[in-house]
Amino acid sequence: MQESLFPILRTTVYDRPLIYLDNAATTQKPQSVIDVLNSYYTSLNSNIHRGTHYLATAATERFEEVRRKVCAFINAADRGEVVFTRGTTESINLVASSFGERFIGEGDEVIVSAMEHHSDMVPWQMVCGRKGAKVKYIPFSDEGVLDLDAYKKLFTERTRIVAVNHVSNTLGTVNPVEEIIKIAHSHDVPVLIDGAQSVAHIAVDVQALDCDFYCFSGHKMYAPMGVGVMYGKRRWLEEMPPYQGGGEMIKDVTLEGTTYNELPFKFEAGTPSVGDVLGLGAAIDFMLSVGVETIGRHEMELHDYAVERMRDIEGMRFIGTAPHKAAVISFLIGDAHPYDVGTLLDKLGVAVRTGHHCTQPIMDRYGIPGTVRASFAVYNTRADVDAFINALNRIAPMLS
């Protein structure tokens, strides 16, 4: 599956075969996705929804076909609940801005987990700062497990929304979002789920979860960069004001005012990244051809194999040891700085992520500057893990 389907994996780094273990940052793209992008720009390029000529009509049909595909992929109730964005960050900012404008006022409260990516923390801090509201945080244990007892105590009559990730990009924790949603709904409070790290590894059913918003990016699920999805229940989207003004989100414009378009177009101002959306459709086809649950099982087998072998490395410290995890390993070697570990691994052809991973509050919680993070995807193999472990064994004595 590696080189035949993912051409970038033929790359050599410092005269060594590339071992790509930075999949939580972005996944590589299968040839089928690359072909769709190439085909769009060589034979179909046109703006959508506005023209009557052949290219415009064909591009529009393909674009809306992907919306239906996404709707089925996450089991949304209807395509009007699927809004295309540039990625998870824009999706969350859209909800924070529009929901906040309509439903959050002075003295209100927003509950966010303390293990969130900055993209699901900063937007809520911003809207609460503008509105005179307050952000309250769900703590987590040393293992990286959210404290649900503490979570239950955070609710008051002023709680307006809960925001939590499905899977932590740093700790790998798979959060009990079903229970989190159920608790919030018992207080009539909606829930936003950051699904950036889950949709490529876990079969997601937004109706079964009963979440109110679910946000994710294409580029972490084998699709191009620059495209993402904001799912929202129709009841909320109907009441929320538009996020941006301009073309496509309007129904009628006069000098006296504007009537907004129907869902989902109310939230899709301007020209979308049509080619990238078509690439997202191809990525979903690829994932479904393999099976999302099959992908998740394969990745966890590699994760467990890697962790078992890493335990024998002197000075190894794992950050995030929750019992229910995705295929993400955050670690440190002794007192070595994560950048030093990552740089040495790179020289041996192994690509990992280093730093705070846009989760500085997590690093503050553990009193560390950052971690080294290895994360797996469908194209990784046990041979990749062996190369990674061999590289760690080689550099560990240099760092002691």
N, C-alpha and C positions, 0 to 999 in steps of 0.2 A: 504493500500500500504506500510505502514511503515515497520513493523517487518517481514511481510511475504516475501517481496521482498528485503529488505535491512537488512540482519542479524545483522550488527553491531549496529543497533538501538535498539537491545535488551539489550545493555550494560547499566549497572548502574554505576553512578559516585557518590562517597561518599554516597552510599545507596539511591541514587535518580535516576529516569529514565533520561537517557541522552537526553538533548535538544540540538541538533546540529545545530548551526546557523553560521557556519564558511565555508559556501559553496563557497564563492568567492576564498578561499584559495585552497580548494579541495572538490569535492563532494564524498559522499560515493558510494559504488559500489553495484549494484543489484546482486542477486544470479546468474542471467544468465551470467554476466561477470565473476564472480568468477568461475563458472562451466566451461566456455571456457578456462580460464587459467589452471585450474586443468586438463582438458581433454588434452590440448596441451602437458603438461609436463608428463602426464602419458601414452599417447598413440601416440603422433605425433612428439615429440621433434627431430628436425633435422635442420642442416644448410640448407639454401635455395639457389636456383639459381645455385648450383654447382654440385649437385649429380644426378645420374640417378636411384638410388635405390628408393624403394617405399616411405619411409618416407620423403626423400628429395623432391620427386616429389609432394607428397600430401601436404606437408607444403608450398611449393612454390605456388601451386595452391590456397590454402587458403589465403596466404599472398596477392597475387595479386588480389584475389576476394575482399579483404578489400579495396585495392586501388581503384577498380572500384566503391565500395560502397561509399567511401569518395568523389570520383569524382561526383557521382550523388547527394550526400548529400549537397554539396556546389555548384552544377551545374557548374563544371569546363568543359572546352571545350573538353578535352581529358585527359586520365590517365597520360600522360607524363608531365602534369602540376602539379601533386600531388607528392610531395617529403616527405617521412617519416623522421622525426627527433626525438630528445628526448623530444621536447616540444617547447613552444612559444619562450623561450629564445634562444635556439639553432637556431630556424627558423629565428629569426630576426638577430642574429649574422651571420648566413649564408648569408643572403641578404646583410647586411652591409659590410661584408668582400668581397664577390664576386662582388657585384655591385660596391662597392667602388673601388676595384682593377681595374675594367674595365672603370668606368665612372666618378669617382671623382678625380679631380686633384687640384693642388695648386691654391688658390684663389676662388675655387668653394664654393657653399653654400648648406646646407641641412636644410630644415624646419621641425621642430618637435614641437608638442604641449607641453606647460608647464605643462600639467596634465598627462604626460606619466609615466607609470611604468618604473623603472630604466632599465628594459630589453629593452625598446624601446627608451632609451635616452643615456645610457652609450655606447652601440656599435657605435652609430653615433658620439659621442664625440671621441671615440677611433680612428675610421677611419679618421675623420677630423683632429685629432691630427697628425696622421701619414702622411697625404697627404697635410697638410698646408691649409686645408679648414676651413670653419666656420659653426657652428650650429646657426640657428636663431629660436626663439621660438614664438609660437602663445600664446598670453596672454588669460586669462579667467577672468570672472566677479566674484563678491563675491558669486553669486548663483552657480557658477561652469559651466558657459556657455562660450564656446570659442568665441572670438571676431573675427568674420569673416571679418569685415572691416579691422582690423589690419592685418589679415592673407593675404588679397589680396595685401597689400602694401609691404609684405615681398619678393615678387617675383622680381628677376632680371634676366638678361641674364645668370647669373652664377648659378642659382638654378638648382640642379641636381635631387633631390628627396624630397618627403614629406612623413613623418611618423607620424601617429596619431592612437590613439586607437578608436575602435568602441564604447566601453563602458569603462568608467573610473572605475578601481577597487576600488578606494577610494571614489569618489564623486557619483558614480552611474550614472553619466551623459551619456545619449545616444547621441553621437555626430552626427551631420548631415553629415555623411561621403559621401553621394551621392553628396551633394553640394561641399564639400571639394575636392572630386575627379574631379568634373566638372571644378572647378576653376583651379586646377592644370593642367588638360589636355588642358585647353585653352592656357596654356603657354608651352605645349608639355613636361610637367614634370610628371613622373610616381609617383604613390602613393602606399605606404605600409600601410596596415591596421593591427593593432594588434587586433586580434579577440578573445583573451583569455577569455574575460568576456562576449562575445556575442553569441558564437555558441550554448551554452546550453540553451539560452533564446530567441533567435531571429532567425527566418528562414533566412539563408544566401544564397544569389545567387550572386556569384562572377561575373558572366557575366552581370547581371542586374546592379550591382554596378559599373562595369567596372574598378574595382581596378586592379592594376598591380601585387600586392603581398598581400596575406592574410595568417596570421600566427595564429595558435592556438594549445592548449594542450589537450590531451585526458583526463587527470585526473580532469579537471574542467567540464567535460561532461560525468561523470559516468564511464569512462574508467580507466585502470590502469595508474599509474605513469610511466614515462620513455618513453612515445610516444607522438608525436605531428605531425603537418603537416605544411609544407610551400607550399602554392599554389603560382605559378608564371605564368604569361603569357609566352607562349612559345617563343615569340619574344625576351623577356629579358633573359630567361634561356638559349637559344641557344647561346647568346653572352657572358654570364657571365662565368668566369673560375671556375673550381671545387673548392669547399670549403676545401676538404681534399683529400689526395692521398692515394691509397691502393687498396685493393680488391674491386671488383664489379664496381668501377667507371672507370675501364679501358676497352678498346677494345683490344688493342695490346700493349705489352711492349717489347722493345728491349733495348740493351745497348746504343743505340743512342737516344732513346726518347720514348714517350708514346702517343698513340692515345686514346682519351677519349670515354667512352661509350655513348650510346644514352640516351635521357631523358626518365625517371627521374633518371636513375641509375648513371648518371654523378655526382650527388650530394649525393649518398648514399654509401659512402666508408665504408668498414668493415661489420661485421656481425650485422644485425639489431636486435632489441628486438622483435623477431617474436611473442612470446606469447602475449606481450603487444599490438602488432598491431592487433592480432586476437581479443583481448579484446576490442579494439577500435571498431572493426566491430560489436561486440555484443552490445556495448553501443549505437551505432547508431541505431541498430535494436530496442533496448529498447526505445530510444527517439522517433523514428518514430511510434512505437506502441501506444505511448501516444499522440504524436503530439507536435512538438516544440512550436507552437503557443499556444497550450493548456497549456503547461508547463509554458510559459511566463505569460499567463493570471493568472494562479493560484498563481504564485509567487508574482505578483503585487497586487493581492487581499490581500495577507498576508502582504505585505509591507505597503499598505495603511491603513490596520487595525492596524498594529503595530504603525505607525507614529501617527495616530489619538489618540491612547491611551497613547503614550509617551509624547504627548504635555502637559498632566496634571501633569507630574512629575516635581517637583520644581528643577530649575537649569538646565533643559534640554536644550542643544544647538545642533542643527543639523548643520553638515558641509557638504555642497552640497545640494542645494535645486533647482536644475534645473527643469524646467517644464516637460522635457522629460527624465525620469529616468528608470533604471533597479532596480531590487529588492535588493538594497544595502542601508543600513542606517549607516552613520558615525555620531557619536555623542560624546558629552562630558556632564558630569554632574557637573555643577558649575566649580570650579577650581580643582576638583579631577583629579589626574593623571590617564590616561587611563589604565595603568597597574593595578592600585588599583581596578578600576571598573571591569576589566576583571577577576582578581583573585577572587574577592568576588562572581562574577557571577558563576565562575567555581565551587566554594564550594557549590553552590546551584544547580549544575548539568547542567548549561547553558554554552555551548561552543561558544565563540565569538572570534574575532581577535582583538588584540590591537597593537598599535605602529604606525609607519609611513607608513606601508603597501608598502614599496619599492617605495614611492613617496615623498621623502623628500622635493623637491621643492614645492609641494602642502602645506606641513606643514609650510614651510617658508613663503609662500604666506599669510597664515592665522595667523602666529605668534604663533603656538601651537606645542607641542612636538609630538603629535600624536592624534589618535582618537580611540574610540571603534567602531568596525564595526560588525554589524549583517547582514547576507546575507542568502537568502532563496533558497530552491530547491524544486523539485517536491514532495518529501516525507514529507515536513514540513506541519503542520496543524495549525488551529486556536488555538488548545489546546497548541501547542508549543509556540505560541505568548503569550497566557495568562500566561503560566509558566514564560516566559521571562519578561513580564510586572510585574508579582507578585514579581519576584526576584529583579527587578529594584526598585520597591516600598519599598522593604525591606531594600535594601542597601543604597538608596538615603539619608535617615536621618543620616546614619553612616558617610557619606562623607561630609556633610554640615559643 
